[in-house]
Amino acid sequence: MEFGKILSRVHDLDKLLISVADYAKKLVNVDRCSVFVYDEKTHELFTKVAHGVDEIRIPADQGIVGLTAKTKEIQVINDPYDDVRFSTEVDKRTGYVTKNILAIPLLDSNENIVGVFQAINKLEGVFTLVEIDMLILVATQASGAIEKALLFAKIIETQEKIITKLAIATGYNDDGIQNHPKRVGLYSELIAKTVGLDKKTSKLLLSSAPMHDTGKVGVPEYIIKKKDKLTNEELALLKNHTTIGYNLLYDKDDELLKIAAIIAKEHHEKYDGSGYPDGLKGEEISVYARITAIADVFDSLTARASNKQSWDVDTSLSFLTHMKGRHFDPVLVDAFMEKKDEITEIFSKYNYE
């Protein structure tokens, strides 16, 4: 019951795995616990939770963990180095010495393997039947929670792919900047992390910032592609993409779409109140939009669009500094300036042609 309460409060897969491992470690008094998750794409078992070591990935048919996954049977190994089924590869790689192992399969509601729970090196004695029974109960509860977390992660991954494709599609009319949405998302996430926004918010920005120009689907193509100066009427139609984007994206029941809608509407607002569509000023502008505005302008300056000459990173950063307090939030610009190495890495990694 106590463990069930812990699981009910955790939905993120990484946090869930940590909770399972930490609880089981104390429950049966072992040196290390790990929860291996089965990766169908690579046919590997991986864990981000192995006390004292970094992520481990092994073939799904290797070692005691692989045997547990293959047979879906509990394995209790008291002399692993004398057991031909035990693979010493992980010990060699990590410098650890495994003395005994309890491995329990994690099965989903259809009895398919989702992973393996493993407890290593009992601090006193060997694993008792009572301890094995307790870990079976823990594993049974954990299996359901992990299955739900994996399903949720898959839904989020699919949602992000759809969003990315939508963002790219809205940029096809903008010659030469098809990768613009992706870079804006990466720059926005970078700023969010630098100013101390939490991991969830940073990830939301990574996914929502690329949709800032979604409203351009409602702007005539000739206006977007026009190389000469726009007329007042054409400029008004172009500016209307902020409102169009908001109306297309807003969904009161979906946090990601709500943030994306706000960004779409406010990313052309300016810190001094001279932007559009509502002339918002300072912190009246959502922090999401203030961050995206910096990422959007920086990428537009550095991208090699067919109708303009691009600037280099240093010149573009100097422009952002020059516009602090006018176009951009000074604190956010300073945060962006701190990450020149990361900015350059993104700039170099993703195609600007």
N, C-alpha and C positions, 0 to 999 in steps of 0.2 A: 504493500500500500504506500509506503514511504517512497519507494522508487517510482511508482506510478505517478505520484504527485510531481516528482522531479521531471519526468518525461512530459507531463502535460504542460509544463511551463516553457519547454524548449521546442522550437520548430526548425531552426537552422541546422543543417546536417552536421557541419563541423562542431557546433556547440553541443549537439546531441551526442555525437561520438565521444566528446570529452566527458560529458556527464556520465555516460555509461561506463567508460573506462575508470574514471575517478571513483565512482560508487562501488564498482566491483573490486577495485584494488583494496579498498578499506574493508569490504565485506568479508573477503577470504584471506586477507593479510598476505598479499603477494608483493613482489618487488615491482612488477610491471604488468599492465594490462593493455591490450590493444583491440581495436575493433576493425577488422578488415572488411572492406566493401567490395563486392564483385562488380567489375567493369566489363559489361558485355561487349563493348566495342573492341577492346584490346585483349579480352580473355585474360585479364589480370585481376589479382586481389591487391588492393592498396589500402593503406592506413595513414591518416594524418595524426592518429592518436596512438603513439607508442611511447610510453613514459621514458623520457631521456634521450629520444632519438628523433630525427627528422622523418619526413614521409618515406615510407617503404612501399615498393611495388615488386610483386613477384608473379611469375606465371601461375595461372589458376590451378595448375596440376602439380605444383612444386611443394615439397616439404609437408609438414604436419598440417599446416593451414590448408594447403591445396588438397591433401587427402581428406580432410574434414569436409571441405566444400564438395568434393567429388562423391564421397560416400554418404554425405548428410548424416554422419554418425559422430558421436562424441568420442574424442581421443584423449586418453590420459597416459602421458609418457613420463615415467620417473627417471629413466636413464637415456636421454635423447642421443648422446654420442655413441651409445651402444645399439641404437635403433637405426636400421638401414633406411627407414622411411624419413628420417630427419635430415634436412638439408642444412649444412653448416654455412651456407653462403651468406646469410644475413649476419650471423655472428662474426664471420670474417670481415665483413664490410663495416660493421659497427664497433667491433672490439668487445662485444658482450659475450658472456658465457652462459648459455642456457643449461639449467640443471634439471628442471622439470616443467611440464607443460600440461595445461588443461585447455582443450580446444572444443568449442561448441558451435555447431552450425546455426546460422540465422536464416530462417525460412520465411517466405512471404505467405500470404493467405492461400496461395495456390501450391504451396509446398515447393516452390522454386527457391534456389539459393540466392540470398541477397548479400551474404557475407559470412564471416566467421568471427566469433568472439574468442579471444585468447588470453589466458592468465599464465604468467611465467614466473617461475622461481618462488615457490612457497617459502616464506621467511622462517617458518618452523614446521618441521615434519613434512608430510606429503598431503595431498588433497584427500579429504575424508568424503564419505558418501553424503554426509549432510551438506558439506560445502559444494559438492557437485550438484546436488538437488537445488540449492539456493541459486547457483549460477545458471542452472537451466531455467528457473523462474525468471531471473533477470534477463536472460537471453530471449526468452519468449516474449516478454514485454517489449524489449528493445527491438525485436524484429519488426513488430507492427509499427513502432514509431519510426524506424529507419525506412521501412517501405513507404510510409506516408511522406517522409522528408524527401526521399528520392523522387517520388511522384511529383511533389511540389516543385523540386528543383528542375525537373524535366519540363513542367509547365512554364516556369519562369524562363528557361532556356529557349523554349519555343516562342514564347511571347517576345523575347528580346530579338530573336532572329526575324520575326515578322516586322517588328518595329524598325530594325535596321534596314530591311528591304524597303519598307515604306519610306523611310527617310532618304534612302538612296534614290528611290523612284521620283521623289519630289525634286531632286537635284538634276535630273537628266536634261532639263531644259536649260540649265546653267552650264554652258560649254566649259569643259575642262576641270570642273570641280566635283566630280562624282564622289570623291572620297572625303569631301568637306564635312558631311554629317558625322562620319566616324571620328575624324580628328577633333571636331568640336566636342564630342562626347569625352574623348580621352583628356583633352585639355581641361574640360570642366571638372572631371573627376579629380584631376591633379590639384586644381585650386581648392576644391572642397576638402581634400585630405590635408592640404597644407594649412588651411585655416582652422582645422580641428573639427570639422563636421564628422559625424559618426560614419561607420562603414556602410550602414544601410542607406543613409542619405547620399553618400558618395556614389554608391552603386546606382541609386535612382537617377542621379544626375548623368551618369555614364549612359544610361538607357534613354532618358528623356530629352537631354540637350540636343541630340541629333535630329529631333523632330521640330526644331525651332522654326524652320521654314516650310512646314507642312502646308500652310495656307497659300503657298505659291501655286498650288494646283488650281486655285480659283482666279489666278491672274492671267490675262491673255499672254500667250507665248511671245508675241511680237514685242511686248513691253520688256519681258525678262531678257530677251536676246538683243534688244536695241542697243547699239553702240553709241549713238548720238545722245545728246542731253534730252531727258524726258520733258514733255510738256507738263504743265500744272495738272491737267486732267489725268495724264498717264501716271504721274507721280502719286496722285491720290489713289488711283487704282492699285498701284504697287504697294503703297502703305497699308492698304486694306487687307493685305495678306496676314497681318497680325491678328485681326479680328476673325478672319475666316479660319485661321489655324486654331484659335481658341474654341470656336463653335464646333469644329470638326472633332477635336480631341477630348473636350471636357467630359468627364464621367464622374459623378459624385461618389460612386461606389468603388472606384479604382484609383489608388494613390498615385500610381505611376502616370496614368493619363491626366489626372488633375494637375500634377506638377508640369507635365509636358504642355498642357493647355496654357498654364500661367506663363511658362517660358515663351511659348509661341506669341502670346499677346504682349508681353512686356520686354522682350529682348532688345527692342529698339528705343526703350525709354532711356533717358540719360540722367546721370547723377545730379545735374544742376537743374533738372526739370524741363529741359528744352527738347526732349524726345517725343515720341508718339507711341500709341494713339491717345493717351490720356494725360500726358505731361506730368507724370509722376516724378517725385523728387526724392533723392537720398534713400532712406530705408523704407519709404513708401513702396519702392520697387522690391519685389520679392528677391531674396538672396539667390534663389535659383536663377532668376533672370539676370541679376547683376553679374553672377559668375559666367553665365552663358554669353553675355554680351562681350566680355573680354575675350573668351575663347573664339567666338564668332568673328570678331574684328581682326584678331591676330591671325587667324587662319585665312581670312579673306585677303589680308595684306601679303601673306607669304605664299599663297596658292598660285600656281601658274595657270590662271584662267586665260582663255584664248583672246579676250578683249582687253587685257591689261598687262602691264609689266609688274612682276612680283618684287617684293622687298625681301632682303635677307632677315634672319632672325634678330640680329642686333638692332637694325633700323626699326623693325616692327616693335620690338620691346621699348625702344626709345620713344616711339610714338605713343604707346600706352602710358608711359611715364609722363609725357607731356600733357596728356589728356586726363590725368588724375584730378578728381574733384569737379571736372566738367562733364566728360562723357562717362567716366568710370569711377567706381568706388575705390578710393585710395588704398584702403586696407587690402582689398582683394588684388589690386594691381601689384602691391608690394609682395604679397604672397606668391603671385605668379612669377615675379622677377627672381625670387629665391630659387626657383626650380629650373634654371636655364639648362642644366645638363639633361634633365628629364624632357624638357621641351625640345631640345635638339635631337634627342633620341627618337621622340615621336615624329618630329619633322623628317628625320632621315629614314625611319623605318617604313613609313607609309608613302605610297607613290603620289607624287605631286604632278605627274605629267598627264 
